[in-house]
Amino acid sequence: MAFLEIENLHKSFGANTALHHFDMKIERGEFITFLGPSGCGKTTVLRMIAGFETPTRGIIRLDNKDVTHLRTRQRKVGMVFQSYALFPNMTVADNIGFGLKITHRPQAEIKKRVEEMLQLIKLPHLGERYPWQLSGGQQQRVALARALAGKPQVLLLDEPLSALDAKIRISLRQDIRALQRELGITSIFVTHDQEEALSISDRIVVMNEGRVEQIGSPSEIYNYPRTRFVASFVGTLNILAGHVIDPKTGKMAVDGQELTTTQELPADDAGKKRMLALRPEAIVLEPAAPGRNTLNATVEEVNFLGAVVRIRTRVKDAVISLDVFNDPNRGLPERGQPVSLGFSHENLLVLEEGGA
């Protein structure tokens, strides 16, 4: 039995459906990220887990208990919001202890827990300050401490880093992950930032238009996207139109050039058009060795990006980009130059039919 189970969750607002048939099992201590564009339903799921929204249908079980229709305060969840949501007229210590105070915990217990939380978020000497006296990163740490003060079973984080600048975001997301591991708390993190999702998650749920596109580890989501939406939303990707020559051997054709994939294809796919995906970093600028794929192309553009050089090439109707490391001792191709693009059979991905 999973620690948190979400079964056939569905949410409609009048005639608009925000979430379709969401199913997931989350183990105790997992760090899960809901990833997707604005309006994809990820925050709607989070709010239903927290008890701020009621599902149109479906079941939410926490530690083998049906909490679908329980109030938020009965669920033992902590939530961190994008906007911090700190009380401006309260000190940092009072903000952290607020949830404990309204549940009528003894004053000595509240004081001890607040001190523990201040140590945990590395702000032990700022308890008497007010939120307006703190930086954005410090305010979000206080919001995190407040969510953890009541020892929740699940920690929910709704785009908690989106209001911060890039450098602080990177530092704070690392701190959040370190705290989560230290406490062993089951956590769900919502973001539209693919780098955040890939860097801190045990598993990622990629969502689009109220539906789950794919669930998997960061490596699975990045390296083996199942649909066109996942492939294009997570990382830079080349999308190619191919035709199946021989499903049994994985033979494909792209603009008349034969390629091979290691993916299993349905027997009746012969002659069908299928969309193919290929990561820029999987391609080398040289003819492939035996047992690998080669595409003949023409260079359209060379973009110097510092440590990496991105080269854009064309194969008739298809544009293919590849990334190479900047090596001052190695020359770069010129625009209009014919080149050979080499890549492994495993790196040529056939996307599921019907992927958005």
ZABA-112829 format. One record per residue (C-alpha): residue number from 1; x, y, z. Coordinates in Angstrom, 3 decimals, always signed. Example, Ala and Ser with C-alpha at 12.3 -4.5 7.8 and 13.67 -1.06 7.14 Angstrom:
REM ZABA-112829
<node num="1" px="+12.300" py="-4.500" pz="+7.800"/>
<node num="2" px="+13.670" py="-1.060" pz="+7.140"/>
This chain:
REM ZABA-112829
<node num="1" px="+0.000" py="+0.000" pz="+0.000"/>
<node num="2" px="+1.463" py="+3.359" pz="-1.075"/>
<node num="3" px="+1.703" py="+6.172" pz="+1.487"/>
<node num="4" px="-0.301" py="+8.616" pz="-0.674"/>
<node num="5" px="-2.739" py="+7.245" pz="-3.240"/>
<node num="6" px="-4.620" py="+9.356" pz="-5.770"/>
<node num="7" px="-7.267" py="+7.412" pz="-7.653"/>
<node num="8" px="-9.217" py="+8.627" pz="-10.696"/>
<node num="9" px="-9.112" py="+12.258" pz="-9.548"/>
<node num="10" px="-11.259" py="+14.559" pz="-11.675"/>
<node num="11" px="-12.036" py="+18.257" pz="-11.288"/>
<node num="12" px="-14.477" py="+20.439" pz="-13.190"/>
<node num="13" px="-15.280" py="+24.121" pz="-12.736"/>
<node num="14" px="-18.694" py="+24.480" pz="-14.333"/>
<node num="15" px="-18.370" py="+23.422" pz="-17.969"/>
<node num="16" px="-14.551" py="+23.515" pz="-17.837"/>
<node num="17" px="-12.607" py="+20.401" pz="-16.889"/>
<node num="18" px="-9.316" py="+21.221" pz="-15.153"/>
<node num="19" px="-8.234" py="+17.648" pz="-14.440"/>
<node num="20" px="-8.944" py="+14.337" pz="-16.173"/>
<node num="21" px="-8.549" py="+10.939" pz="-14.471"/>
<node num="22" px="-5.402" py="+11.568" pz="-12.416"/>
<node num="23" px="-3.963" py="+8.369" pz="-10.892"/>
<node num="24" px="-0.758" py="+8.064" pz="-8.873"/>
<node num="25" px="+0.827" py="+6.188" pz="-5.976"/>
<node num="26" px="+3.489" py="+7.965" pz="-3.936"/>
<node num="27" px="+5.744" py="+6.160" pz="-1.489"/>
<node num="28" px="+6.697" py="+7.452" pz="+1.949"/>
<node num="29" px="+9.656" py="+9.827" pz="+1.735"/>
<node num="30" px="+9.462" py="+10.377" pz="-2.045"/>
<node num="31" px="+10.088" py="+13.775" pz="-3.622"/>
<node num="32" px="+7.605" py="+14.149" pz="-6.494"/>
<node num="33" px="+7.439" py="+17.079" pz="-8.909"/>
<node num="34" px="+4.401" py="+18.067" pz="-10.956"/>
<node num="35" px="+5.804" py="+19.709" pz="-14.100"/>
<node num="36" px="+3.917" py="+21.481" pz="-16.861"/>
<node num="37" px="+2.861" py="+24.820" pz="-18.349"/>
<node num="38" px="+0.413" py="+27.225" pz="-16.712"/>
<node num="39" px="-3.132" py="+25.877" pz="-16.701"/>
<node num="40" px="-2.123" py="+22.210" pz="-17.051"/>
<node num="41" px="-3.779" py="+21.173" pz="-13.756"/>
<node num="42" px="-0.738" py="+20.677" pz="-11.536"/>
<node num="43" px="-1.748" py="+23.237" pz="-8.880"/>
<node num="44" px="-5.327" py="+21.939" pz="-8.986"/>
<node num="45" px="-4.070" py="+18.494" pz="-7.930"/>
<node num="46" px="-1.960" py="+20.043" pz="-5.173"/>
<node num="47" px="-4.912" py="+22.039" pz="-3.831"/>
<node num="48" px="-7.099" py="+18.931" pz="-3.735"/>
<node num="49" px="-4.425" py="+17.027" pz="-1.806"/>
<node num="50" px="-4.244" py="+19.975" pz="+0.620"/>
<node num="51" px="-8.029" py="+20.152" pz="+0.982"/>
<node num="52" px="-8.437" py="+23.622" pz="-0.561"/>
<node num="53" px="-10.459" py="+22.162" pz="-3.457"/>
<node num="54" px="-12.957" py="+19.294" pz="-3.468"/>
<node num="55" px="-12.648" py="+16.737" pz="-6.291"/>
<node num="56" px="-15.574" py="+16.369" pz="-8.667"/>
<node num="57" px="-14.871" py="+12.668" pz="-8.312"/>
<node num="58" px="-12.028" py="+10.431" pz="-7.228"/>
<node num="59" px="-10.323" py="+9.381" pz="-3.996"/>
<node num="60" px="-7.297" py="+10.628" pz="-2.059"/>
<node num="61" px="-5.850" py="+8.281" pz="+0.593"/>
<node num="62" px="-3.100" py="+9.324" pz="+2.987"/>
<node num="63" px="-1.443" py="+6.606" pz="+5.069"/>
<node num="64" px="-4.315" py="+4.238" pz="+4.213"/>
<node num="65" px="-6.953" py="+6.785" pz="+5.311"/>
<node num="66" px="-9.514" py="+8.337" pz="+2.963"/>
<node num="67" px="-8.994" py="+12.106" pz="+3.285"/>
<node num="68" px="-10.889" py="+13.136" pz="+0.149"/>
<node num="69" px="-13.496" py="+15.182" pz="+2.006"/>
<node num="70" px="-11.620" py="+16.056" pz="+5.195"/>
<node num="71" px="-10.846" py="+19.664" pz="+6.029"/>
<node num="72" px="-7.303" py="+20.906" pz="+5.521"/>
<node num="73" px="-6.508" py="+21.010" pz="+9.247"/>
<node num="74" px="-7.518" py="+17.321" pz="+9.548"/>
<node num="75" px="-5.072" py="+16.108" pz="+6.891"/>
<node num="76" px="-1.659" py="+16.764" pz="+8.473"/>
<node num="77" px="-0.239" py="+18.464" pz="+5.405"/>
<node num="78" px="+2.025" py="+21.496" pz="+5.242"/>
<node num="79" px="+1.942" py="+23.916" pz="+2.326"/>
<node num="80" px="+4.421" py="+26.468" pz="+1.000"/>
<node num="81" px="+3.012" py="+29.071" pz="-1.395"/>
<node num="82" px="+4.601" py="+31.014" pz="-4.232"/>
<node num="83" px="+3.812" py="+34.356" pz="-2.542"/>
<node num="84" px="+5.274" py="+33.390" pz="+0.901"/>
<node num="85" px="+1.919" py="+34.321" pz="+2.570"/>
<node num="86" px="+3.637" py="+35.485" pz="+5.760"/>
<node num="87" px="+1.820" py="+37.718" pz="+8.231"/>
<node num="88" px="+3.518" py="+41.140" pz="+7.942"/>
<node num="89" px="+2.521" py="+42.200" pz="+11.472"/>
<node num="90" px="+4.109" py="+39.123" pz="+13.087"/>
<node num="91" px="+7.744" py="+38.383" pz="+13.764"/>
<node num="92" px="+9.517" py="+35.504" pz="+12.064"/>
<node num="93" px="+9.156" py="+33.419" pz="+15.238"/>
<node num="94" px="+5.433" py="+34.171" pz="+15.497"/>
<node num="95" px="+4.899" py="+33.296" pz="+11.842"/>
<node num="96" px="+6.615" py="+29.940" pz="+12.295"/>
<node num="97" px="+4.671" py="+29.172" pz="+15.455"/>
<node num="98" px="+1.289" py="+30.376" pz="+14.198"/>
<node num="99" px="-0.045" py="+26.952" pz="+13.209"/>
<node num="100" px="+0.970" py="+25.503" pz="+16.565"/>
<node num="101" px="-0.647" py="+28.402" pz="+18.418"/>
<node num="102" px="-4.079" py="+27.989" pz="+16.776"/>
<node num="103" px="-4.049" py="+24.285" pz="+17.670"/>
<node num="104" px="-3.533" py="+25.318" pz="+21.314"/>
<node num="105" px="-0.122" py="+23.751" pz="+21.863"/>
<node num="106" px="+1.635" py="+24.675" pz="+25.143"/>
<node num="107" px="+3.727" py="+27.838" pz="+24.925"/>
<node num="108" px="+6.909" py="+26.019" pz="+25.952"/>
<node num="109" px="+6.396" py="+23.447" pz="+23.182"/>
<node num="110" px="+5.810" py="+26.199" pz="+20.619"/>
<node num="111" px="+8.959" py="+28.062" pz="+21.655"/>
<node num="112" px="+11.076" py="+24.914" pz="+21.454"/>
<node num="113" px="+9.709" py="+23.945" pz="+18.048"/>
<node num="114" px="+10.231" py="+27.460" pz="+16.651"/>
<node num="115" px="+13.859" py="+27.405" pz="+17.795"/>
<node num="116" px="+14.320" py="+24.012" pz="+16.105"/>
<node num="117" px="+12.835" py="+25.352" pz="+12.883"/>
<node num="118" px="+15.024" py="+28.466" pz="+12.923"/>
<node num="119" px="+18.080" py="+26.240" pz="+13.261"/>
<node num="120" px="+16.819" py="+23.977" pz="+10.486"/>
<node num="121" px="+16.443" py="+26.848" pz="+7.988"/>
<node num="122" px="+19.756" py="+28.400" pz="+9.080"/>
<node num="123" px="+18.216" py="+31.632" pz="+10.408"/>
<node num="124" px="+18.728" py="+31.126" pz="+14.169"/>
<node num="125" px="+19.216" py="+34.818" pz="+14.999"/>
<node num="126" px="+16.366" py="+36.318" pz="+12.941"/>
<node num="127" px="+13.387" py="+35.207" pz="+14.999"/>
<node num="128" px="+12.531" py="+38.733" pz="+16.188"/>
<node num="129" px="+12.635" py="+40.326" pz="+12.761"/>
<node num="130" px="+9.574" py="+41.019" pz="+10.622"/>
<node num="131" px="+9.068" py="+39.644" pz="+7.083"/>
<node num="132" px="+9.718" py="+43.027" pz="+5.465"/>
<node num="133" px="+13.192" py="+43.006" pz="+7.029"/>
<node num="134" px="+14.141" py="+39.788" pz="+5.207"/>
<node num="135" px="+15.223" py="+39.022" pz="+1.659"/>
<node num="136" px="+12.930" py="+37.012" pz="-0.615"/>
<node num="137" px="+14.969" py="+33.875" pz="-0.076"/>
<node num="138" px="+14.860" py="+34.302" pz="+3.699"/>
<node num="139" px="+11.094" py="+34.858" pz="+3.619"/>
<node num="140" px="+10.597" py="+31.640" pz="+1.693"/>
<node num="141" px="+12.738" py="+29.777" pz="+4.232"/>
<node num="142" px="+10.434" py="+31.103" pz="+6.963"/>
<node num="143" px="+7.396" py="+29.936" pz="+4.975"/>
<node num="144" px="+9.020" py="+26.509" pz="+4.691"/>
<node num="145" px="+9.714" py="+26.396" pz="+8.444"/>
<node num="146" px="+6.098" py="+27.345" pz="+9.188"/>
<node num="147" px="+4.860" py="+24.506" pz="+6.952"/>
<node num="148" px="+7.153" py="+22.016" pz="+8.714"/>
<node num="149" px="+6.576" py="+23.206" pz="+12.282"/>
<node num="150" px="+3.474" py="+21.049" pz="+12.787"/>
<node num="151" px="+5.299" py="+17.880" pz="+11.646"/>
<node num="152" px="+3.067" py="+17.223" pz="+8.626"/>
<node num="153" px="+2.890" py="+13.849" pz="+6.902"/>
<node num="154" px="+3.138" py="+15.501" pz="+3.478"/>
<node num="155" px="+4.836" py="+18.740" pz="+2.411"/>
<node num="156" px="+3.260" py="+20.558" pz="-0.562"/>
<node num="157" px="+5.218" py="+23.267" pz="-2.395"/>
<node num="158" px="+3.366" py="+25.380" pz="-4.976"/>
<node num="159" px="+6.003" py="+27.018" pz="-7.206"/>
<node num="160" px="+7.861" py="+28.273" pz="-4.108"/>
<node num="161" px="+10.877" py="+29.598" pz="-6.022"/>
<node num="162" px="+9.267" py="+31.417" pz="-8.944"/>
<node num="163" px="+9.425" py="+34.870" pz="-7.312"/>
<node num="164" px="+13.174" py="+34.631" pz="-6.621"/>
<node num="165" px="+16.114" py="+35.520" pz="-8.838"/>
<node num="166" px="+17.996" py="+32.732" pz="-10.613"/>
<node num="167" px="+20.980" py="+32.442" pz="-8.269"/>
<node num="168" px="+18.855" py="+32.274" pz="-5.107"/>
<node num="169" px="+16.491" py="+29.784" pz="-6.756"/>
<node num="170" px="+19.319" py="+27.339" pz="-7.383"/>
<node num="171" px="+20.629" py="+27.645" pz="-3.820"/>
<node num="172" px="+17.197" py="+27.361" pz="-2.193"/>
<node num="173" px="+16.039" py="+24.383" pz="-4.254"/>
<node num="174" px="+19.174" py="+22.533" pz="-3.142"/>
<node num="175" px="+18.400" py="+23.448" pz="+0.471"/>
<node num="176" px="+14.792" py="+22.277" pz="+0.137"/>
<node num="177" px="+15.924" py="+18.928" pz="-1.248"/>
<node num="178" px="+18.538" py="+18.548" pz="+1.510"/>
<node num="179" px="+15.920" py="+19.316" pz="+4.191"/>
<node num="180" px="+13.470" py="+16.869" pz="+2.635"/>
<node num="181" px="+16.071" py="+14.106" pz="+2.694"/>
<node num="182" px="+17.077" py="+14.951" pz="+6.266"/>
<node num="183" px="+13.474" py="+14.838" pz="+7.519"/>
<node num="184" px="+12.379" py="+11.980" pz="+5.241"/>
<node num="185" px="+9.108" py="+13.780" pz="+4.563"/>
<node num="186" px="+6.945" py="+12.905" pz="+1.561"/>
<node num="187" px="+6.953" py="+16.017" pz="-0.651"/>
<node num="188" px="+5.186" py="+17.250" pz="-3.773"/>
<node num="189" px="+6.716" py="+20.193" pz="-5.619"/>
<node num="190" px="+4.913" py="+22.118" pz="-8.377"/>
<node num="191" px="+6.875" py="+23.974" pz="-11.057"/>
<node num="192" px="+6.909" py="+24.913" pz="-14.733"/>
<node num="193" px="+10.724" py="+25.002" pz="-14.684"/>
<node num="194" px="+12.166" py="+21.840" pz="-16.235"/>
<node num="195" px="+15.630" py="+22.378" pz="-14.729"/>
<node num="196" px="+14.159" py="+22.521" pz="-11.215"/>
<node num="197" px="+12.183" py="+19.347" pz="-11.823"/>
<node num="198" px="+15.129" py="+17.423" pz="-13.264"/>
<node num="199" px="+17.570" py="+18.495" pz="-10.549"/>
<node num="200" px="+15.671" py="+17.643" pz="-7.351"/>
<node num="201" px="+13.010" py="+15.004" pz="-8.050"/>
<node num="202" px="+12.773" py="+11.288" pz="-7.377"/>
<node num="203" px="+9.971" py="+11.164" pz="-9.950"/>
<node num="204" px="+8.395" py="+13.729" pz="-12.254"/>
<node num="205" px="+4.767" py="+13.919" pz="-13.362"/>
<node num="206" px="+4.585" py="+15.791" pz="-16.680"/>
<node num="207" px="+1.130" py="+17.300" pz="-17.181"/>
<node num="208" px="-0.594" py="+18.964" pz="-20.124"/>
<node num="209" px="-4.170" py="+20.242" pz="-20.457"/>
<node num="210" px="-5.351" py="+18.491" pz="-17.301"/>
<node num="211" px="-3.878" py="+15.106" pz="-18.195"/>
<node num="212" px="-0.789" py="+13.158" pz="-17.204"/>
<node num="213" px="+1.543" py="+12.779" pz="-20.187"/>
<node num="214" px="+4.225" py="+10.714" pz="-18.448"/>
<node num="215" px="+5.454" py="+9.716" pz="-14.978"/>
<node num="216" px="+9.061" py="+8.668" pz="-14.448"/>
<node num="217" px="+12.464" py="+9.426" pz="-12.979"/>
<node num="218" px="+14.280" py="+12.539" pz="-14.266"/>
<node num="219" px="+16.467" py="+10.280" pz="-16.421"/>
<node num="220" px="+13.440" py="+8.482" pz="-17.901"/>
<node num="221" px="+11.569" py="+11.716" pz="-18.598"/>
<node num="222" px="+14.557" py="+13.351" pz="-20.296"/>
<node num="223" px="+16.076" py="+10.407" pz="-22.137"/>
<node num="224" px="+12.941" py="+8.436" pz="-23.003"/>
<node num="225" px="+10.003" py="+10.821" pz="-23.524"/>
<node num="226" px="+6.900" py="+8.941" pz="-24.641"/>
<node num="227" px="+4.942" py="+11.755" pz="-26.294"/>
<node num="228" px="+5.781" py="+14.718" pz="-28.458"/>
<node num="229" px="+4.692" py="+17.104" pz="-25.700"/>
<node num="230" px="+7.081" py="+15.584" pz="-23.120"/>
<node num="231" px="+9.890" py="+15.458" pz="-25.662"/>
<node num="232" px="+9.513" py="+19.126" pz="-26.581"/>
<node num="233" px="+8.697" py="+20.481" pz="-23.089"/>
<node num="234" px="+11.618" py="+18.857" pz="-21.267"/>
<node num="235" px="+14.904" py="+19.951" pz="-22.796"/>
<node num="236" px="+15.830" py="+20.921" pz="-26.343"/>
<node num="237" px="+14.793" py="+18.357" pz="-28.905"/>
<node num="238" px="+14.835" py="+17.654" pz="-32.628"/>
<node num="239" px="+11.493" py="+16.357" pz="-33.934"/>
<node num="240" px="+11.655" py="+14.484" pz="-37.252"/>
<node num="241" px="+8.941" py="+13.025" pz="-39.469"/>
<node num="242" px="+9.809" py="+9.432" pz="-40.358"/>
<node num="243" px="+8.255" py="+6.482" pz="-42.144"/>
<node num="244" px="+8.446" py="+2.910" pz="-40.917"/>
<node num="245" px="+10.151" py="+0.582" pz="-43.394"/>
<node num="246" px="+10.394" py="-2.605" pz="-41.323"/>
<node num="247" px="+8.826" py="-2.677" pz="-37.828"/>
<node num="248" px="+10.556" py="-5.951" pz="-36.939"/>
<node num="249" px="+14.080" py="-4.562" pz="-37.391"/>
<node num="250" px="+13.260" py="-0.935" pz="-36.446"/>
<node num="251" px="+14.120" py="+0.388" pz="-39.912"/>
<node num="252" px="+12.886" py="+3.949" pz="-40.526"/>
<node num="253" px="+13.318" py="+6.522" pz="-43.283"/>
<node num="254" px="+13.768" py="+10.295" pz="-42.860"/>
<node num="255" px="+13.729" py="+12.228" pz="-46.128"/>
<node num="256" px="+14.847" py="+9.125" pz="-47.989"/>
<node num="257" px="+17.730" py="+8.279" pz="-45.614"/>
<node num="258" px="+17.515" py="+5.002" pz="-43.727"/>
<node num="259" px="+17.829" py="+4.957" pz="-39.926"/>
<node num="260" px="+17.385" py="+2.335" pz="-37.219"/>
<node num="261" px="+15.760" py="+2.504" pz="-33.803"/>
<node num="262" px="+15.954" py="-0.096" pz="-31.037"/>
<node num="263" px="+12.363" py="+0.566" pz="-29.940"/>
<node num="264" px="+9.764" py="-2.116" pz="-30.493"/>
<node num="265" px="+7.245" py="-1.136" pz="-33.166"/>
<node num="266" px="+3.813" py="-2.674" pz="-33.817"/>
<node num="267" px="+3.816" py="-5.178" pz="-36.676"/>
<node num="268" px="+1.191" py="-3.175" pz="-38.584"/>
<node num="269" px="+3.311" py="+0.026" pz="-38.538"/>
<node num="270" px="+4.945" py="-0.743" pz="-41.913"/>
<node num="271" px="+4.534" py="+2.272" pz="-44.185"/>
<node num="272" px="+3.116" py="+4.467" pz="-41.413"/>
<node num="273" px="+4.332" py="+7.956" pz="-40.580"/>
<node num="274" px="+5.793" py="+8.244" pz="-37.060"/>
<node num="275" px="+7.313" py="+11.201" pz="-35.255"/>
<node num="276" px="+10.906" py="+10.726" pz="-34.127"/>
<node num="277" px="+12.874" py="+12.547" pz="-31.413"/>
<node num="278" px="+16.617" py="+13.112" pz="-31.134"/>
<node num="279" px="+18.469" py="+15.126" pz="-28.466"/>
<node num="280" px="+21.118" py="+17.626" pz="-29.716"/>
<node num="281" px="+23.773" py="+16.251" pz="-27.359"/>
<node num="282" px="+23.300" py="+12.706" pz="-28.750"/>
<node num="283" px="+24.664" py="+13.728" pz="-32.163"/>
<node num="284" px="+28.307" py="+13.846" pz="-33.248"/>
<node num="285" px="+29.577" py="+15.748" pz="-36.271"/>
<node num="286" px="+31.099" py="+12.826" pz="-38.129"/>
<node num="287" px="+29.964" py="+9.703" pz="-39.972"/>
<node num="288" px="+28.732" py="+7.077" pz="-37.551"/>
<node num="289" px="+30.679" py="+3.889" pz="-36.955"/>
<node num="290" px="+29.155" py="+0.587" pz="-38.072"/>
<node num="291" px="+26.047" py="-0.225" pz="-36.074"/>
<node num="292" px="+25.098" py="+3.457" pz="-35.658"/>
<node num="293" px="+22.989" py="+5.914" pz="-37.654"/>
<node num="294" px="+24.222" py="+8.531" pz="-40.123"/>
<node num="295" px="+22.284" py="+11.435" pz="-41.631"/>
<node num="296" px="+23.734" py="+13.608" pz="-44.387"/>
<node num="297" px="+22.917" py="+17.276" pz="-43.785"/>
<node num="298" px="+23.928" py="+20.847" pz="-44.607"/>
<node num="299" px="+25.010" py="+23.442" pz="-42.030"/>
<node num="300" px="+22.605" py="+26.396" pz="-41.730"/>
<node num="301" px="+23.904" py="+28.224" pz="-38.655"/>
<node num="302" px="+26.696" py="+28.029" pz="-36.051"/>
<node num="303" px="+25.933" py="+29.661" pz="-32.672"/>
<node num="304" px="+28.744" py="+30.156" pz="-30.148"/>
<node num="305" px="+27.295" py="+29.831" pz="-26.609"/>
<node num="306" px="+30.506" py="+29.780" pz="-24.562"/>
<node num="307" px="+31.280" py="+26.275" pz="-23.348"/>
<node num="308" px="+28.928" py="+24.843" pz="-25.969"/>
<node num="309" px="+28.525" py="+25.504" pz="-29.691"/>
<node num="310" px="+25.083" py="+24.819" pz="-31.161"/>
<node num="311" px="+25.100" py="+23.900" pz="-34.838"/>
<node num="312" px="+21.879" py="+23.984" pz="-36.832"/>
<node num="313" px="+21.716" py="+21.770" pz="-39.889"/>
<node num="314" px="+19.078" py="+20.862" pz="-42.478"/>
<node num="315" px="+18.092" py="+17.532" pz="-43.970"/>
<node num="316" px="+15.670" py="+18.553" pz="-46.742"/>
<node num="317" px="+12.499" py="+19.444" pz="-44.762"/>
<node num="318" px="+13.945" py="+18.718" pz="-41.302"/>
<node num="319" px="+16.040" py="+21.088" pz="-39.174"/>
<node num="320" px="+18.418" py="+19.269" pz="-36.805"/>
<node num="321" px="+20.436" py="+20.996" pz="-34.085"/>
<node num="322" px="+23.411" py="+19.467" pz="-32.327"/>
<node num="323" px="+25.597" py="+20.613" pz="-29.441"/>
<node num="324" px="+29.381" py="+20.255" pz="-29.373"/>
<node num="325" px="+31.830" py="+21.364" pz="-26.697"/>
<node num="326" px="+33.848" py="+24.458" pz="-27.474"/>
<node num="327" px="+37.329" py="+23.252" pz="-28.392"/>
<node num="328" px="+39.601" py="+26.095" pz="-29.626"/>
<node num="329" px="+41.890" py="+23.497" pz="-31.216"/>
<node num="330" px="+39.111" py="+22.090" pz="-33.357"/>
<node num="331" px="+37.630" py="+23.985" pz="-36.271"/>
<node num="332" px="+33.900" py="+24.510" pz="-36.705"/>
<node num="333" px="+31.987" py="+23.898" pz="-39.939"/>
<node num="334" px="+30.977" py="+26.783" pz="-42.184"/>
<node num="335" px="+27.466" py="+27.717" pz="-43.268"/>
<node num="336" px="+26.466" py="+25.753" pz="-46.344"/>
<node num="337" px="+29.002" py="+22.994" pz="-45.681"/>
<node num="338" px="+27.796" py="+19.391" pz="-46.097"/>
<node num="339" px="+28.266" py="+17.318" pz="-42.930"/>
<node num="340" px="+27.506" py="+13.839" pz="-41.610"/>
<node num="341" px="+25.506" py="+13.531" pz="-38.370"/>
<node num="342" px="+26.195" py="+10.365" pz="-36.371"/>
<node num="343" px="+24.150" py="+8.977" pz="-33.464"/>
<node num="344" px="+23.314" py="+5.638" pz="-31.878"/>
<node num="345" px="+20.261" py="+3.521" pz="-32.640"/>
<node num="346" px="+19.204" py="+3.836" pz="-28.987"/>
<node num="347" px="+19.062" py="+7.646" pz="-29.188"/>
<node num="348" px="+16.502" py="+7.686" pz="-32.008"/>
<node num="349" px="+13.167" py="+7.705" pz="-30.159"/>
<node num="350" px="+9.798" py="+6.880" pz="-31.730"/>
<node num="351" px="+7.067" py="+8.913" pz="-30.035"/>
<node num="352" px="+3.672" py="+7.518" pz="-29.125"/>
<node num="353" px="+0.911" py="+8.214" pz="-31.592"/>
<node num="354" px="-1.501" py="+10.875" pz="-30.434"/>
<node num="355" px="+1.096" py="+12.691" pz="-28.230"/>
<node num="356" px="+0.368" py="+16.402" pz="-28.111"/>
